[in-house]
Amino acid sequence: MESESTVSKEGRRYKVVVAKLGLDGHDRGAKVVARALRDAGFDVIYLGVHQTPENVVRTAIEEDADVIGVSILSGSHIELVSDLVKLLKEKNVKIPIIVGGIIPPEDYEELKKLGVAEILGPGTPLSKIIEICRRLAEERRRGS
């Protein structure tokens, strides 16, 4: 049963695209997050490993996603997220981005400057991830 808190006023469930960007093949955490979001009532499109920024943006636009969640463990987070943000801007689409994985704290500020809404590291409670996705989805639907 879907939670009222994951359904917009228009009656459409919030939708999240979850993907592993780059060459990183370790996807256990991303799968856990995708399942938790699905169990909480979100529509989840899980793209899997070895995704490009182009594919993530294309899918998010096609699916009318409310949030993009990417997991990166490879160390190439600045470059990959920069490309992701650039593509969204080129398409004139505003979808909040959450970055998870192994992100050095000294890179948080740069990711935020790029436009990342939230950065969530290992050990972030699933309940917090769900709440952040819900808040960002609501804000996007309201046009905030």
Secondary structure, DSSP 8 states (H G I E B T S, - for coil): ---GGGB-TTS-B-EEEEEEETT----HHHHHHHHHHHHTT-EEEEEEEEE-HHHHHHHHHHTT-SEEEEEE-SS-HHHHHHHHHHHHHHTT----EEEEES--GGGHHHHHHHT-SEEE-TT--HHHHHHHHHHHHHHHHHT-
